[in-house]
Amino acid sequence: MNVVIVGAGPAGLAAAEHALRAGAQVTVLDQAETPGGQYHRMLPEAYAAKRPDRIQHGRAEFDRRRRVLAHPRCRWWPGSTVWAFDRAEKRVHILRGPSDGSGRRRLTLVPDALILATGAHDRTLPFPGWELPGVYTAGAAQALAKGERVAIGGRVLVAGAGPFLLPVAESLLGVGAEVVAVLEANPVSTVRKGWSSRPWRLAAHAGKAGELARYAATLARHRVPYLTGRAVVEARGADRVREVVTAQVRADWSVVPGTERPYEVDAVCVGHGFSPQPELAVAAGCVLDDGFVRVDAAQRTTVDGVFAAGEITGIGGAVTAAAEGAVAGRVAAGGKPGPALIRARDRARAFAGRLAAAHPIGTAWRSWLRDDTIVCRCEETTYGELTRAAEDDSRPGAHALKLGTRAGLGPCQGRICGPTVSELCGGAERHHRPIAQPIRLGELAARTEGEPE
Amino acid sequence: MSGWLQPRDRDPVGRTDRPIRITVDGEPVTGIAGQSVAGILLAAGRTSWRTTRSGAPRGVFCGIGACFDCLLTVNDVPDVRACRRPAADGDEVRTQSREETA
């Protein structure tokens, strides 16, 4: 069996390990130069760091996982962008070379089984001024601090929803930034209810409790307040962010009038959970449920020979992703996952359910928006334009809305505004991007190389 | 104040830095080997380097290649995501506006 895995994060690496154990020939592809994905983000080799474990928690576990890439039956292709999947031929189209370069090599692979472990990116809900330079996603702050030791600013506010805000604050402190506060939009009652029901379900994530305690200690040591039921509702500044306005919000995230408070900052990072990156699954013809790839108990998608694992099947974090990857790897390689693997996966998925319950997105967030608030960052489509277009009976449907307002037609192809637009205007989000990643015309015209030995 | 690179002597990871030099619109900017183009620009105090159709400034937003806000031109190749591209010594970077792109 010849198994191709797209993505070398926790799900992809676990899939590789278990596909190899089941005897397959494995190829692992990732856009980045180093394995690990967003979760096990590594410092560049060129930094020659002597103590990378000081900022990379779970480093020992990661070192064990990444060793599979050196297995004699494993090919590891970093710097590889999968830009298309040909459904009829089951052919994976790959570009190898520097990101967005002009002369990348074009290669194709036709695997017996394909495992998609393409992960997720931050979801950030719009608010007035969110397009100003100096406003970042939580993931951007983390990538720069953990991945290359750059602080996005001197005085930073961290806000949004979910436990990911805590490691982001820790990373910012680690590169010398002052963290003004960490704001969780959900009230403490929602968070507590989500986390404390059925505590036995936490068994698969025993390490997480210690991790949370460590974040709490770090925030306390640096006197960083962690406030719940509070959100960033506006960013202000002319050329860049200078001030953010926060407000107390109710359980549905509607603003409590009179509770607005300005903070002087030079950067703010905001994350409201994550959006899956299902382009390749869509290209393969896989059925999605609410944006996530539908999989069965063996991680099979609805398309024969195509498997999915990790955040593209549901947001659950690294432990869940790895547990799903293990099952996908076994089955894709023609093996049978043992009951222990299945049990671990099911326990981990239950954790994902708790995460969603503890840190939901409140339905009233649209009350933060004003008529001139930008929703589509690429095309600068405003909330007013969108709502007026959605109410226009002469242009019904999501497609006409998109063409009429240009929301989602810019360079990011709706990756950032897609879920927001579909929530604001109704209609399902369209994930169909025939070209999954940008390719230059010159590269497209170049000859494809045969499969190298 | 804006962004910076954590100084080596204060970084617990124990780096061995190798300086590299790039130019941004002809102006020399230094960084260290392994950094992304975006990381070098942020650490040099720049927060934006692209303008949208309306002329609004943009820099890094998502930091992982999803939003395409940080596009710039590297060695005459336009529309390179600064957050995804590792910088190489001698790279000539140009900031860009929407109209300039293909």
Interface residues (C-beta under 8 A of the other chain):
Chain A: Q31 E33 Q38 L43 P44 E45 A46 Y47 A48 A49 K50 R51 P52 R54 I55 P98 S99 D100 G101 S102 H121 D122 E131 P133 G134 V135 Y136 T137 G139 A140 A141 Q142 A143 L144 E148 R149 V150 A151 I152 G153 G154 R155 G174 V175 G176 D239 R240 D266 A267 Q277 R377 C378 E379 E380 G410 P411 C412 R415 I416 P438 R440
Chain B: M1 S2 G3 W4 L5 Q6 R10 D11 P12 V13 G14 R15 T16 D17 R18 I32 A33 G34 Q35 S36 A38 G39 L42 A43 T47 S48 T52 R53 S54 A56 P57 R58 G59 V60 F61 C62 G63 I64 G65 A66 C67 F68 D69 L71 V77 D79 V80 R81 C83 R84 R85 P86
